[in-house]
Amino acid sequence: MTALKKSKARPKPTVSPLAYDITTAATVLGIGVTKLWGLIREGEIRPVRLGKRTLITVREIERVLSQDASDDR
């Protein structure tokens, strides 16, 4: 019978994303990609460009959602 070796590897820390790609941001917001691009075009959502990638920061998503919530009041 062989003894189980204890792993000395450290568990990887979980890292929360700071920004999402367009597809993921649309999913997080509960809207379609076309609607998200429309909001970007209208200036409602400010994207971050990183090379050829277009990203939406978590802070921007929170701003849009909190703005929307305050508009409902």
VMD Tcl script that builds the backbone (N, CA, C; Angstrom):
set m [mol new atoms 219]
animate dup $m
set s [atomselect $m all]
$s set {name element resname resid chain x y z} {
  {N N MET 1 A 0.851 -1.159 0.000}
  {CA C MET 1 A 0.000 0.000 0.000}
  {C C MET 1 A 0.907 1.235 0.000}
  {N N THR 2 A 0.639 2.169 -0.904}
  {CA C THR 2 A 1.465 3.367 -0.974}
  {C C THR 2 A 0.790 4.498 -0.220}
  {N N ALA 3 A 1.611 5.271 0.423}
  {CA C ALA 3 A 1.091 6.422 1.172}
  {C C ALA 3 A 0.814 7.569 0.207}
  {N N LEU 4 A -0.250 8.300 0.474}
  {CA C LEU 4 A -0.557 9.467 -0.340}
  {C C LEU 4 A 0.420 10.582 -0.017}
  {N N LYS 5 A 0.969 11.193 -1.061}
  {CA C LYS 5 A 1.892 12.297 -0.851}
  {C C LYS 5 A 1.101 13.576 -0.616}
  {N N LYS 6 A 1.541 14.333 0.359}
  {CA C LYS 6 A 0.910 15.620 0.616}
  {C C LYS 6 A 1.484 16.634 -0.358}
  {N N SER 7 A 0.616 17.363 -0.982}
  {CA C SER 7 A 1.046 18.383 -1.925}
  {C C SER 7 A 1.526 19.609 -1.171}
  {N N LYS 8 A 2.678 20.123 -1.566}
  {CA C LYS 8 A 3.212 21.322 -0.945}
  {C C LYS 8 A 2.875 22.563 -1.758}
  {N N ALA 9 A 2.139 22.368 -2.822}
  {CA C ALA 9 A 1.769 23.508 -3.663}
  {C C ALA 9 A 0.772 24.392 -2.935}
  {N N ARG 10 A 0.991 25.686 -3.056}
  {CA C ARG 10 A 0.072 26.644 -2.442}
  {C C ARG 10 A -1.169 26.794 -3.304}
  {N N PRO 11 A -2.311 26.967 -2.665}
  {CA C PRO 11 A -3.521 27.202 -3.473}
  {C C PRO 11 A -3.410 28.551 -4.172}
  {N N LYS 12 A -3.900 28.609 -5.400}
  {CA C LYS 12 A -3.857 29.845 -6.161}
  {C C LYS 12 A -4.900 30.813 -5.615}
  {N N PRO 13 A -4.502 32.056 -5.407}
  {CA C PRO 13 A -5.488 33.031 -4.929}
  {C C PRO 13 A -6.488 33.361 -6.028}
  {N N THR 14 A -7.695 33.650 -5.630}
  {CA C THR 14 A -8.694 34.034 -6.619}
  {C C THR 14 A -8.544 35.522 -6.889}
  {N N VAL 15 A -8.611 35.871 -8.148}
  {CA C VAL 15 A -8.447 37.261 -8.563}
  {C C VAL 15 A -9.720 37.698 -9.265}
  {N N SER 16 A -10.287 38.785 -8.799}
  {CA C SER 16 A -11.478 39.328 -9.443}
  {C C SER 16 A -11.038 40.167 -10.633}
  {N N PRO 17 A -11.740 40.056 -11.744}
  {CA C PRO 17 A -11.350 40.839 -12.913}
  {C C PRO 17 A -11.589 42.331 -12.689}
  {N N LEU 18 A -10.754 43.154 -13.296}
  {CA C LEU 18 A -10.917 44.602 -13.244}
  {C C LEU 18 A -11.711 45.097 -14.440}
  {N N ALA 19 A -11.741 44.282 -15.502}
  {CA C ALA 19 A -12.466 44.657 -16.723}
  {C C ALA 19 A -12.906 43.394 -17.450}
  {N N TYR 20 A -13.948 43.560 -18.259}
  {CA C TYR 20 A -14.491 42.454 -19.052}
  {C C TYR 20 A -14.425 42.794 -20.526}
  {N N ASP 21 A -14.324 41.750 -21.358}
  {CA C ASP 21 A -14.461 41.980 -22.795}
  {C C ASP 21 A -15.928 42.293 -23.088}
  {N N ILE 22 A -16.212 42.697 -24.303}
  {CA C ILE 22 A -17.564 43.149 -24.662}
  {C C ILE 22 A -18.611 42.065 -24.425}
  {N N THR 23 A -18.324 40.853 -24.838}
  {CA C THR 23 A -19.289 39.764 -24.693}
  {C C THR 23 A -19.600 39.489 -23.222}
  {N N THR 24 A -18.571 39.421 -22.397}
  {CA C THR 24 A -18.771 39.151 -20.982}
  {C C THR 24 A -19.457 40.320 -20.293}
  {N N ALA 25 A -19.074 41.549 -20.646}
  {CA C ALA 25 A -19.710 42.735 -20.053}
  {C C ALA 25 A -21.201 42.760 -20.377}
  {N N ALA 26 A -21.546 42.416 -21.612}
  {CA C ALA 26 A -22.961 42.375 -21.992}
  {C C ALA 26 A -23.707 41.343 -21.153}
  {N N THR 27 A -23.095 40.201 -20.947}
  {CA C THR 27 A -23.712 39.155 -20.130}
  {C C THR 27 A -23.897 39.633 -18.690}
  {N N VAL 28 A -22.861 40.269 -18.135}
  {CA C VAL 28 A -22.937 40.775 -16.764}
  {C C VAL 28 A -24.061 41.804 -16.641}
  {N N LEU 29 A -24.202 42.657 -17.649}
  {CA C LEU 29 A -25.241 43.686 -17.628}
  {C C LEU 29 A -26.628 43.131 -17.970}
  {N N GLY 30 A -26.679 41.930 -18.515}
  {CA C GLY 30 A -27.959 41.336 -18.887}
  {C C GLY 30 A -28.525 41.919 -20.172}
  {N N ILE 31 A -27.635 42.382 -21.060}
  {CA C ILE 31 A -28.062 42.940 -22.346}
  {C C ILE 31 A -27.300 42.243 -23.469}
  {N N GLY 32 A -27.699 42.499 -24.681}
  {CA C GLY 32 A -27.013 41.924 -25.828}
  {C C GLY 32 A -25.791 42.748 -26.221}
  {N N VAL 33 A -24.932 42.131 -26.996}
  {CA C VAL 33 A -23.711 42.793 -27.468}
  {C C VAL 33 A -24.057 44.007 -28.327}
  {N N THR 34 A -25.056 43.884 -29.185}
  {CA C THR 34 A -25.452 45.002 -30.038}
  {C C THR 34 A -25.923 46.184 -29.206}
  {N N LYS 35 A -26.696 45.923 -28.162}
  {CA C LYS 35 A -27.163 46.977 -27.262}
  {C C LYS 35 A -25.979 47.634 -26.549}
  {N N LEU 36 A -25.008 46.835 -26.114}
  {CA C LEU 36 A -23.831 47.371 -25.444}
  {C C LEU 36 A -23.046 48.287 -26.382}
  {N N TRP 37 A -22.840 47.857 -27.626}
  {CA C TRP 37 A -22.144 48.711 -28.591}
  {C C TRP 37 A -22.927 50.006 -28.815}
  {N N GLY 38 A -24.246 49.931 -28.818}
  {CA C GLY 38 A -25.072 51.126 -28.960}
  {C C GLY 38 A -24.877 52.087 -27.798}
  {N N LEU 39 A -24.822 51.558 -26.587}
  {CA C LEU 39 A -24.601 52.387 -25.402}
  {C C LEU 39 A -23.213 53.032 -25.427}
  {N N ILE 40 A -22.243 52.294 -25.941}
  {CA C ILE 40 A -20.896 52.858 -26.091}
  {C C ILE 40 A -20.922 53.990 -27.117}
  {N N ARG 41 A -21.567 53.755 -28.233}
  {CA C ARG 41 A -21.660 54.757 -29.303}
  {C C ARG 41 A -22.368 56.022 -28.822}
  {N N GLU 42 A -23.401 55.857 -27.972}
  {CA C GLU 42 A -24.160 56.997 -27.438}
  {C C GLU 42 A -23.433 57.702 -26.294}
  {N N GLY 43 A -22.334 57.120 -25.818}
  {CA C GLY 43 A -21.581 57.730 -24.722}
  {C C GLY 43 A -22.091 57.371 -23.345}
  {N N GLU 44 A -23.034 56.437 -23.269}
  {CA C GLU 44 A -23.589 56.017 -21.973}
  {C C GLU 44 A -22.605 55.145 -21.198}
  {N N ILE 45 A -21.800 54.395 -21.908}
  {CA C ILE 45 A -20.788 53.530 -21.301}
  {C C ILE 45 A -19.450 53.884 -21.927}
  {N N ARG 46 A -18.449 54.104 -21.062}
  {CA C ARG 46 A -17.113 54.468 -21.535}
  {C C ARG 46 A -16.222 53.232 -21.552}
  {N N PRO 47 A -15.799 52.811 -22.724}
  {CA C PRO 47 A -14.916 51.649 -22.817}
  {C C PRO 47 A -13.456 52.039 -22.587}
  {N N VAL 48 A -12.639 51.030 -22.362}
  {CA C VAL 48 A -11.197 51.189 -22.286}
  {C C VAL 48 A -10.629 50.408 -23.457}
  {N N ARG 49 A -9.766 51.032 -24.223}
  {CA C ARG 49 A -9.136 50.350 -25.347}
  {C C ARG 49 A -7.743 49.915 -24.917}
  {N N LEU 50 A -7.446 48.668 -25.113}
  {CA C LEU 50 A -6.145 48.110 -24.776}
  {C C LEU 50 A -5.646 47.389 -26.018}
  {N N GLY 51 A -4.826 48.079 -26.788}
  {CA C GLY 51 A -4.430 47.534 -28.083}
  {C C GLY 51 A -5.653 47.477 -28.968}
  {N N LYS 52 A -5.937 46.318 -29.506}
  {CA C LYS 52 A -7.128 46.139 -30.349}
  {C C LYS 52 A -8.353 45.721 -29.542}
  {N N ARG 53 A -8.151 45.451 -28.267}
  {CA C ARG 53 A -9.258 44.989 -27.425}
  {C C ARG 53 A -10.042 46.155 -26.861}
  {N N THR 54 A -11.342 45.971 -26.772}
  {CA C THR 54 A -12.221 46.932 -26.119}
  {C C THR 54 A -12.738 46.276 -24.852}
  {N N LEU 55 A -12.500 46.940 -23.731}
  {CA C LEU 55 A -12.892 46.398 -22.434}
  {C C LEU 55 A -13.814 47.369 -21.724}
  {N N ILE 56 A -14.629 46.812 -20.842}
  {CA C ILE 56 A -15.491 47.603 -19.973}
  {C C ILE 56 A -15.058 47.299 -18.546}
  {N N THR 57 A -14.667 48.337 -17.804}
  {CA C THR 57 A -14.192 48.106 -16.442}
  {C C THR 57 A -15.360 47.759 -15.514}
  {N N VAL 58 A -15.045 47.059 -14.472}
  {CA C VAL 58 A -16.040 46.717 -13.456}
  {C C VAL 58 A -16.586 48.002 -12.844}
  {N N ARG 59 A -15.718 48.981 -12.624}
  {CA C ARG 59 A -16.138 50.266 -12.059}
  {C C ARG 59 A -17.153 50.955 -12.972}
  {N N GLU 60 A -16.946 50.873 -14.296}
  {CA C GLU 60 A -17.882 51.482 -15.249}
  {C C GLU 60 A -19.226 50.759 -15.209}
  {N N ILE 61 A -19.200 49.449 -15.113}
  {CA C ILE 61 A -20.448 48.680 -15.008}
  {C C ILE 61 A -21.191 49.070 -13.731}
  {N N GLU 62 A -20.461 49.181 -12.621}
  {CA C GLU 62 A -21.088 49.588 -11.365}
  {C C GLU 62 A -21.666 50.997 -11.466}
  {N N ARG 63 A -20.958 51.905 -12.148}
  {CA C ARG 63 A -21.448 53.275 -12.319}
  {C C ARG 63 A -22.757 53.285 -13.101}
  {N N VAL 64 A -22.789 52.534 -14.182}
  {CA C VAL 64 A -23.989 52.487 -15.018}
  {C C VAL 64 A -25.155 51.894 -14.240}
  {N N LEU 65 A -24.911 50.831 -13.513}
  {CA C LEU 65 A -25.985 50.193 -12.751}
  {C C LEU 65 A -26.471 51.075 -11.612}
  {N N SER 66 A -25.564 51.776 -10.935}
  {CA C SER 66 A -25.992 52.646 -9.838}
  {C C SER 66 A -26.717 53.873 -10.374}
  {N N GLN 67 A -26.298 54.368 -11.528}
  {CA C GLN 67 A -26.973 55.498 -12.173}
  {C C GLN 67 A -28.388 55.085 -12.563}
  {N N ASP 68 A -28.516 53.885 -13.113}
  {CA C ASP 68 A -29.816 53.377 -13.517}
  {C C ASP 68 A -30.729 53.212 -12.301}
  {N N ALA 69 A -30.152 52.741 -11.200}
  {CA C ALA 69 A -30.943 52.544 -9.980}
  {C C ALA 69 A -31.414 53.882 -9.422}
  {N N SER 70 A -30.552 54.899 -9.493}
  {CA C SER 70 A -30.955 56.210 -8.974}
  {C C SER 70 A -31.981 56.885 -9.892}
  {N N ASP 71 A -31.990 56.558 -11.172}
  {CA C ASP 71 A -32.979 57.093 -12.098}
  {C C ASP 71 A -34.369 56.530 -11.817}
  {N N ASP 72 A -34.436 55.326 -11.240}
  {CA C ASP 72 A -35.709 54.668 -10.961}
  {C C ASP 72 A -36.420 55.275 -9.758}
  {N N ARG 73 A -35.723 56.063 -8.978}
  {CA C ARG 73 A -36.310 56.628 -7.748}
  {C C ARG 73 A -37.128 57.837 -7.995}
}
mol reanalyze $m
mol bondsrecalc $m
mol representation Tube
mol addrep $m
